[in-house]
């Protein structure tokens, strides 16, 4: 098994998140959300860079694209925003994006083929991934109560 498969999956999912956060930041009016989305996009970019560096260090080539699921998630978020509360729609879809990234991290960490070096990188980034997930979940719940 290619030990970088899960890392490349993570790069693609993190890239999805980065792209979606950047897109959503241009679609909401609330300055606090714009700032949050921009910061989250930056964190996803750091994850892409960190994992890509690990993949390159093993002599492999990191993926340069996102996923179809990520594209569909972004499209669905845009449609939801048109039909209802725009802020809630984007936050809810971005929280689902965080779910996907956290699940992909857990899969890669649990895989016995993940190298020790890659595992160290994953464990270093995992705290940030969990914090982002929790922040978006909390924001979603707050917006849902306000509606």
Helices and strands as residue ranges (DSSP letters): H 5-27, H 31-57, H 68-83, H 86-110, H 116-146
